[in-house]
Amino acid sequence: MVSVLYSDSVPVESKLTKIDRGHLEAVSFSAWNSSKDNLSIRMLFFKDAASYTYLYTRPSDAAPQDNWAMAFTRFLDTTAPGTGYRFSLHGPTEAQYAIGIYDKASETVRNNRWSTRTPAQAHDMIPASIDFINGSFNSMSDIYMRPLFKSSSRMMLANNMSIDYAESAQSEEFEDSVGSSDQMEEATIRQEFNKTLAWEPMVRSDADGNLDFSFKTSDKLTTYVVQVFAHDKTFHNAVISKEMTVTLPVTISLIQPSYLYYGDKYSLRVGLSNSTSEKISGKVRVRFINGSDYNNRKNVIREKSMEVIVPEHGNASADCELSIPDISTLGILVSFTPDKGGNCSDAVFVKVPVKVPFQTITEAHSAILKDEASRASIIRNLRKEFVNIASNKAKVEEISILQMLSDALPEKISVRNGSVDKMLETIYADVLASRLPQDWRIKGLSDSERGGLIDKILACHNSDGGFSWMPDMQSSPSITALVVEWCAMMGDGCDSSLRSIIPSTISYLDRYMTSRQEPGIWRQRLSLSQYLYARSFYPSLALYTEGADSERLKSLRIQAKDYLLPKDSRGLQGQIIAKARKLSTLDNLYSSEDNAFARSLQLGLFANAELRKSIAKDVESLSQYAVEHGSGGYYFPNAASPWGSLLESDLYAHTILCDLMGHHGHKDIAEGIRLWIMVQKESRHWENDFAYIRALDCVLNGDQTTLQTKVLSLKASSALPFDKIKASGNGMSITREYYANGQRLSEVSHLKVGDSVKAVYTITTEQTRDFVRITIPRNASLTPIENTSGAIYNKGPIYRNVTSDTTEYWIDTLPEGRLVLTEELHVVRAGTFQTAVPKVVSLYSDHYRANGGFEPAEVISFR
């Protein structure tokens, strides 16, 4: 790599550096800390027959901060809604300005205030990402650059605030206004309530540093923040902000619902505020309108007028109720007209969508069809499971296990690039495709395609013997263990080029366990049990001890013996996957009479006559954990953690269990696991699980009865009125309960606006489901106290998504059993409100779903 230091574009100093793969080299220049101006570094380097350049220019400290003073020269603190507004400021002439004007109330959700950034206070180094022609390189330790400022780019994006450009903000001439002094016969109707009035990221001043900015206020009565950020090319910068209030002498406030249902009873409360020093009497008029055209009297559903007195610097209210008719949009027009005229009028128009109190319910049920003779009875029993929908509307679908295998393999064989596990999975899938029955054969890899993939896989084989995820990365113990395991499972189908490097790959794993050198944190992902399991597939290869640390080698032998041959018990503590892996490791070690690996560990397996009997007893004990699935298969509940690592997944556990049970005479359980794997494949979409290809191999080893077995499913959907929906589900259930003051809502006499309610959602699933969405609708009276979306944790990571009428929970893996979620809600409006039922569904296979039952409408009053 060639590095050159320039001053004012003139070369000052140069360096030639050679960097080996996986190493970090420091390049320093003696003149870097000198007083020379306009210093920059240009680097030229070569990689894979391509050249790359990198340029860095040191920020200048020449511009004094005194020149960066900004000040508003014209600014009104108060203005009226829907009028033109202009402010002026003076600042540095060389700056570019970003101007944002937003509702101050938005800061209750997230702070929007910007701050000045000083380059001299930034970190000296930050990681850099560089995109190459053949991919991306992102390193936390290899390439660094000096940052311009510490915080992320969201500073310039004003924390991702919503951008609504003010109409003709720069092109129209506006007059400042604090409200007209003319007497208003009718109030101007406010109906545009934008929270963001302007966002202009690239504004320039004139030659003297003066800047005028014009925009139009919205009809929203609130305090807005006017904020200006200025910076130049070297990132000298400054921030100035000021608050502007949009108001009227007498203002109407109402918080309309985000939605209503046909049949709800809505009690509207209109609030009035008087900012003057005199009490004002007048008339509040409320019109409920069908649609948006409030000028057409034919659209008026109900109209009510009320006399009110608003005290000086005080508040008043007026109420009006409506039974929501069968319309699509409810318009609400509220006006206040003072008795004595003047400029104290106000009017507001809002629209509320009205929904039909119907909900689409989908019911689905499935079972395994083992023989044609039982088809009619199985379909008849499945139809009996339908609760909300007539079963004769359900569509019958079926697919055989063999068809599932044949359909699954082509997608895996199509991969030509990617990480080493994906490419090796393609080779593995090609081997399985060649083992399919003749009538189910699919197109496999050509010789050239296979050879190309092998070359790419070998490019991930490093000089230390280990495999990395991608070329030019450090070896990973976990991915290396995966490679040796899959090569063993492919047997004679494994390519000779891969078989030839197994000894060096095994030696890498051995050195990983016996070397004194501490592996990096990210590489500490191979436990003793995982190592021994992968290593046991090659029992004839002795432990590689050259260069081993004597203490680590001694410790490995002691730990391996304690793990495989415990003195006090058979060592079956822990999760089911741990028990199965240990027994399978012993099976593999006993498969070779010439067990050089066991001897080099000083295990003495073959001298222990009681051990084989103990293994058989342990497998028998483990088989007792198998549970018969409703579909006819077998599975082991909680075989592994739902959020297990690469070598700890639920699917991986069941492939080990299937092989173990079959090897020890529990054929019924082994075949049942094969059926369970394929049925679960439809609901849990294991295609992205690294153990998926081994699971397909496991299923393909099943007997013909298993392979010819079919899965039957019946599914139907229908839109039903809320009060006709009953709780139903296929292997899942969901309930929703509300509590107030520690009592269930059904036991509380009455709810009032301002009350707090605790919602409890209980979800149960008979088996672990993947990619689950839980949908909890709310009635129009309730709003979450925590109304921002984001990640939460409840037995695992969950994403909570809050919308105007619903809270959704997205779960990558929902473990079998019971999950309870809670949510705190506020009662914000009065009336009688209906709500849709809660639902849960596995999106990978939506016939695994459930819905709750109808709940009576809630009646709420004002305090």
Secondary structure, 3 states (H helix, E strand, C coil): CEEEEEECCEEEEEEECCCCCCCCCCCCCCCCCCCCCCEEEEEEEEECCEEEEEEEECCCCCCCHHHHCCEEEECCCEECCCCEEEEEEECCCCCEEEEEEEEHHHHHCCCCCCCCCCHHHCCCCEECEEEECCEEEECCCCCEECCCCCCCHHHCCCCCCCCCCCCCCCCCCCCCCCCCCCCCCCCCEECCCCCEEEEEEEECCCCCCEEEEEEECCCCCCEEEEEEEEECCCCCEEEEEEEEEECCCEEEECCCCCCEECCCEEEEEEEEEECCCCCEEEEEEEEEEECCCCCCHHHEEEEEEEEEEECCCCEEEEEEEEECCCCCEEEEEEEEEECCCCCCCEEEEEEEEEECCEEEEEEEEEEEECCHHHHHHHHHHHHHCCCCCCHHHCEEEEEEHHHHHHHHHHHHHCCCCCCHHHHHHHHHHHHHHCCCCHHHCCCCCCHHHHHHHHHHHHCCECCCCCECCCCCCCCCHHHHHHHHHHHHHHHHHCCHHHHHCHHHHHHHHHHHHHCCCCCCHHHCCCCHHHHHHHHCCCCCCCCCCCCCCHHHHHHHHHHHHHHHCCCCCCCCCCCHHHHHHHHHHHHHHHCCCCCHHHHHCCCCHHHCHHHHHHHHHHHHHHHCCCEECCCCCEECCCCCCCCCCCCCCHHHHHHHHHHHHHHCCCHHHHHHHHHHHHHHHHHHCHHHCCCHHHHHHHHHCCCHHHHHCEEEEEEEEEEEEHHHCCCEECCEEEEEEEEECCEEHHHCCCEECCCEEEEEEEEEECCCEEEEEEEEECCCCEEECCCCCEEEECCCEEEEEECCCEEEEEEEEECCEEEEEEEEEEECCEEEECCCCCEEEECCCCCCEEECCCCCCEEEECC
